[in-house]
Amino acid sequence: MKIDLTNTELSLNGGNPLRNEHKRWLDNFTTGKEEKAAAIEVIESGYLSLFEGSHTPDAPFSFEGGPYVQKFETEWSAYYNIKHSISINSATSGLYAAIGALGIGYGDEVIVSPFTMTACALAPLIYGAIPVFADVELETGSLDLEGLIVAFQKIQKQLL
């Protein structure tokens, strides 16, 4: 399905908007009582993290987060039947960690979407790699197979 951006019924072309002052977006609360209670429990424990910036690994010093982080990661691994899990504070940090875990580095090229948040292109740059943009399907916003092939062929030519 293609959207006709010249359609005069679209609000950006002078048509009536779907939302107005009488039909506002509802608040999108993502935390409830359970999440608030869990956060308070962690704060009151005194251990958000066991990392203290110490140069010696004296107990309870740990790079592995506080007790609640460790418990969360252990339960996550068990639930998904996987060996290791790490929790990340944001999707951006997750992208940076993923690029680092893959061993991508200086001069490597990484195919990314141009139709997303800038962090997707910045993640390879953090490691000295080069983002290569591939086209997206207008209908889905997903990477287009032909765009991926073209991007891959560009990378392949540079390797030869």
Steps between C-alpha positions, in 0.01 A plus 500: 500500500644833394391824660411776255669800659326734256153398624313819598309309771822465703526764772849601382334598170214693662268211588339454840739372770403174672584646841389841620459680832198277581675172420843517663743212551453320827790493744720200436612402847753220489542449873251388757494425872711184462779681317497787750519256792789312336694823437448613860617158625823531300562857615435413863742204478782750453646302210419635157833354393794336670744687277686745721776615270751313716832385358480175698232231478421500873153372592231608429662672199376365167476604136186288478253749643314494827312204647176587320673536164676166550173331600321646197771381261506153656122464477502633142761242398304221666171607340652509150725199564815691405845513654552875544292816526590859561255775578548832326375843600378594151459375145790725396730335753373163376598588143847609615540177700385286206745661257780455754403137569516426127859625491419762237774760479695755302426491129229232522173582327159443655173509305245718679158646430477871416143494634565480874654675797851639448642260761480218243752678277704632792556157658745388227667845504575465873728208409650665190282302260310650208120494477373404153138595441262263325161600356181422687159384383265798518207277594666338803798716590711183508824455309429423135656178366617675183645782712690245711640333188616836359660598832670160528630526142650843578682353798614199296645723223704693756642176642625381160 
